[in-house]
Amino acid sequence: MDELARLVELCGKLGAAPAQAEAMAKQLLKRADQLAIERNKTREECMAYLLRLLIQGNAGVVPPEFSAGKDDLKE
């Protein structure tokens, strides 16, 4: 099974409809490549980071890097 198919399967198991799971999987692949270039990291490290975010988000957990404190919000 190739990487795209495995990601589609994972997204489906997390509750995404088939078309949505495929779109999500393609975006994960694309973003992992982008992050690898931007952050000078391996593609595997970036994919692991994105998958961690995906799993945490699905569980309703907001990672610390996405938490905004009161001082961070400006009107």
N, CA and C atoms as a LAMMPS dump frame, in Angstrom:
ITEM: TIMESTEP
0
ITEM: NUMBER OF ATOMS
225
ITEM: BOX BOUNDS ff ff ff
-5.0000000000000000e+02 5.0000000000000000e+02
-5.0000000000000000e+02 5.0000000000000000e+02
-5.0000000000000000e+02 5.0000000000000000e+02
ITEM: ATOMS id mol type element x y z
1 1 1 N 0.86 -1.177 0
2 1 2 C 0 0 0
3 1 3 C 0.905 1.24 0
4 2 1 N 0.618 2.185 -0.873
5 2 2 C 1.462 3.37 -0.953
6 2 3 C 1.082 4.387 0.131
7 3 1 N 1.906 5.412 0.227
8 3 2 C 1.744 6.416 1.289
9 3 3 C 0.383 7.119 1.216
10 4 1 N -0.033 7.506 0.027
11 4 2 C -1.317 8.184 -0.12
12 4 3 C -2.453 7.284 0.361
13 5 1 N -2.44 6.031 -0.059
14 5 2 C -3.498 5.102 0.341
15 5 3 C -3.527 4.906 1.85
16 6 1 N -2.362 4.838 2.455
17 6 2 C -2.293 4.666 3.913
18 6 3 C -2.839 5.894 4.629
19 7 1 N -2.532 7.077 4.12
20 7 2 C -3.048 8.304 4.732
21 7 3 C -4.553 8.433 4.537
22 8 1 N -5.041 8.042 3.365
23 8 2 C -6.488 8.058 3.11
24 8 3 C -7.177 7.13 4.108
25 9 1 N -6.601 5.964 4.305
26 9 2 C -7.171 5.011 5.258
27 9 3 C -7.185 5.592 6.673
28 10 1 N -6.092 6.218 7.083
29 10 2 C -6.02 6.823 8.417
30 10 3 C -7.072 7.913 8.587
31 11 1 N -7.165 8.793 7.618
32 11 2 C -8.149 9.884 7.693
33 11 3 C -9.569 9.328 7.741
34 12 1 N -9.816 8.259 7.004
35 12 2 C -11.118 7.611 7.041
36 12 3 C -11.414 7.026 8.412
37 13 1 N -10.413 6.413 9.026
38 13 2 C -10.594 5.846 10.358
39 13 3 C -10.844 6.932 11.412
40 14 1 N -10.383 8.133 11.118
41 14 2 C -10.606 9.258 12.036
42 14 3 C -11.96 9.92 11.802
43 15 1 N -12.719 9.41 10.828
44 15 2 C -14.077 9.887 10.635
45 15 3 C -14.349 10.678 9.372
46 16 1 N -13.367 10.846 8.524
47 16 2 C -13.57 11.607 7.291
48 16 3 C -14.297 10.74 6.252
49 17 1 N -15.177 11.37 5.51
50 17 2 C -15.834 10.699 4.391
51 17 3 C -14.774 10.379 3.335
52 18 1 N -15.002 9.4 2.465
53 18 2 C -13.979 8.993 1.494
54 18 3 C -13.372 10.137 0.674
55 19 1 N -14.188 11.006 0.12
56 19 2 C -13.649 12.115 -0.688
57 19 3 C -12.853 13.079 0.184
58 20 1 N -13.358 13.342 1.371
59 20 2 C -12.667 14.233 2.296
60 20 3 C -11.354 13.599 2.761
61 21 1 N -11.355 12.302 3.024
62 21 2 C -10.146 11.605 3.456
63 21 3 C -9.056 11.698 2.397
64 22 1 N -9.446 11.565 1.142
65 22 2 C -8.457 11.662 0.062
66 22 3 C -7.896 13.08 -0.042
67 23 1 N -8.759 14.083 0.078
68 23 2 C -8.305 15.476 0.023
69 23 3 C -7.37 15.779 1.193
70 24 1 N -7.733 15.305 2.365
71 24 2 C -6.893 15.529 3.551
72 24 3 C -5.53 14.87 3.382
73 25 1 N -5.522 13.646 2.873
74 25 2 C -4.273 12.911 2.686
75 25 3 C -3.357 13.638 1.701
76 26 1 N -3.921 14.119 0.62
77 26 2 C -3.125 14.859 -0.366
78 26 3 C -2.553 16.139 0.236
79 27 1 N -3.341 16.818 1.056
80 27 2 C -2.857 18.037 1.704
81 27 3 C -1.753 17.729 2.713
82 28 1 N -1.875 16.631 3.433
83 28 2 C -0.818 16.231 4.363
84 28 3 C 0.493 15.994 3.628
85 29 1 N 0.425 15.298 2.506
86 29 2 C 1.632 15.045 1.716
87 29 3 C 2.25 16.347 1.211
88 30 1 N 1.407 17.222 0.701
89 30 2 C 1.883 18.496 0.172
90 30 3 C 2.503 19.354 1.268
91 31 1 N 1.83 19.412 2.418
92 31 2 C 2.318 20.262 3.509
93 31 3 C 3.602 19.697 4.112
94 32 1 N 3.731 18.388 4.172
95 32 2 C 4.97 17.793 4.684
96 32 3 C 6.154 18.199 3.809
97 33 1 N 5.949 18.188 2.498
98 33 2 C 7.012 18.62 1.594
99 33 3 C 7.35 20.095 1.799
100 34 1 N 6.318 20.935 1.958
101 34 2 C 6.537 22.363 2.171
102 34 3 C 7.297 22.621 3.473
103 35 1 N 6.867 21.97 4.546
104 35 2 C 7.518 22.168 5.845
105 35 3 C 8.966 21.7 5.822
106 36 1 N 9.232 20.617 5.125
107 36 2 C 10.6 20.101 5.039
108 36 3 C 11.529 21.158 4.45
109 37 1 N 11.05 21.856 3.441
110 37 2 C 11.852 22.907 2.814
111 37 3 C 11.949 24.124 3.736
112 38 1 N 10.806 24.567 4.258
113 38 2 C 10.774 25.765 5.101
114 38 3 C 11.608 25.616 6.368
115 39 1 N 11.557 24.454 6.977
116 39 2 C 12.204 24.252 8.283
117 39 3 C 13.517 23.498 8.209
118 40 1 N 13.92 23.157 6.998
119 40 2 C 15.157 22.402 6.794
120 40 3 C 15.172 21.125 7.637
121 41 1 N 14.075 20.4 7.585
122 41 2 C 13.909 19.136 8.316
123 41 3 C 13.654 18.034 7.29
124 42 1 N 13.707 16.81 7.75
125 42 2 C 13.392 15.721 6.833
126 42 3 C 11.887 15.675 6.619
127 43 1 N 11.506 15.12 5.488
128 43 2 C 10.085 14.97 5.175
129 43 3 C 9.41 14.09 6.216
130 44 1 N 10.131 13.079 6.686
131 44 2 C 9.58 12.161 7.685
132 44 3 C 9.297 12.877 9.004
133 45 1 N 10.214 13.755 9.426
134 45 2 C 9.991 14.534 10.653
135 45 3 C 8.759 15.422 10.509
136 46 1 N 8.625 16.023 9.366
137 46 2 C 7.49 16.914 9.121
138 46 3 C 6.18 16.141 9.059
139 47 1 N 6.196 14.973 8.437
140 47 2 C 4.984 14.162 8.383
141 47 3 C 4.601 13.697 9.782
142 48 1 N 5.578 13.313 10.583
143 48 2 C 5.296 12.89 11.96
144 48 3 C 4.646 14.032 12.741
145 49 1 N 5.16 15.242 12.559
146 49 2 C 4.597 16.423 13.219
147 49 3 C 3.148 16.641 12.781
148 50 1 N 2.899 16.569 11.485
149 50 2 C 1.541 16.782 10.976
150 50 3 C 0.58 15.691 11.448
151 51 1 N 1.048 14.465 11.48
152 51 2 C 0.191 13.376 11.952
153 51 3 C -0.12 13.529 13.436
154 52 1 N 0.853 13.992 14.2
155 52 2 C 0.629 14.269 15.628
156 52 3 C -0.452 15.338 15.786
157 53 1 N -0.369 16.398 14.979
158 53 2 C -1.391 17.451 15.024
159 53 3 C -2.76 16.907 14.641
160 54 1 N -2.793 16.065 13.616
161 54 2 C -4.047 15.477 13.155
162 54 3 C -4.7 14.651 14.262
163 55 1 N -3.917 13.795 14.903
164 55 2 C -4.441 12.934 15.959
165 55 3 C -4.887 13.764 17.16
166 56 1 N -4.084 14.749 17.549
167 56 2 C -4.465 15.603 18.677
168 56 3 C -5.732 16.389 18.365
169 57 1 N -5.808 16.929 17.175
170 57 2 C -6.992 17.689 16.774
171 57 3 C -8.239 16.833 16.774
172 58 1 N -8.103 15.613 16.298
173 58 2 C -9.233 14.696 16.281
174 58 3 C -9.695 14.366 17.699
175 59 1 N -8.761 14.373 18.649
176 59 2 C -9.081 14.083 20.046
177 59 3 C -9.544 15.335 20.796
178 60 1 N -9.539 16.477 20.111
179 60 2 C -9.975 17.716 20.748
180 60 3 C -8.908 18.398 21.579
181 61 1 N -7.657 17.997 21.383
182 61 2 C -6.541 18.581 22.128
183 61 3 C -5.918 19.7 21.296
184 62 1 N -5.758 20.862 21.911
185 62 2 C -5.113 21.981 21.222
186 62 3 C -3.637 21.979 21.611
187 63 1 N -2.745 21.757 20.641
188 63 2 C -1.309 21.763 20.943
189 63 3 C -0.87 23.129 21.459
190 64 1 N 0.145 23.154 22.323
191 64 2 C 0.594 24.421 22.904
192 64 3 C 0.93 25.501 21.875
193 65 1 N 1.483 25.108 20.73
194 65 2 C 1.853 26.12 19.73
195 65 3 C 0.644 26.788 19.085
196 66 1 N -0.549 26.244 19.309
197 66 2 C -1.764 26.837 18.771
198 66 3 C -2.623 27.5 19.837
199 67 1 N -2.191 27.441 21.081
200 67 2 C -2.949 28.068 22.165
201 67 3 C -2.628 29.55 22.201
202 68 1 N -3.67 30.351 22.267
203 68 2 C -3.48 31.799 22.347
204 68 3 C -3.803 32.258 23.767
205 69 1 N -2.9 32.987 24.351
206 69 2 C -3.161 33.567 25.659
207 69 3 C -3.952 34.846 25.508
208 70 1 N -4.427 35.383 26.607
209 70 2 C -5.204 36.613 26.56
210 70 3 C -4.414 37.752 25.921
211 71 1 N -3.121 37.791 26.226
212 71 2 C -2.284 38.87 25.691
213 71 3 C -2.054 38.723 24.192
214 72 1 N -2.212 37.507 23.663
215 72 2 C -1.972 37.264 22.247
216 72 3 C -3.115 37.75 21.365
217 73 1 N -4.281 37.938 21.95
218 73 2 C -5.452 38.356 21.186
219 73 3 C -5.538 39.875 21.179
220 74 1 N -5.557 40.428 20.008
221 74 2 C -5.643 41.885 19.883
222 74 3 C -6.873 42.232 19.097
223 75 1 N -7.559 43.244 19.553
224 75 2 C -8.781 43.661 18.873
225 75 3 C -8.502 44.721 17.844
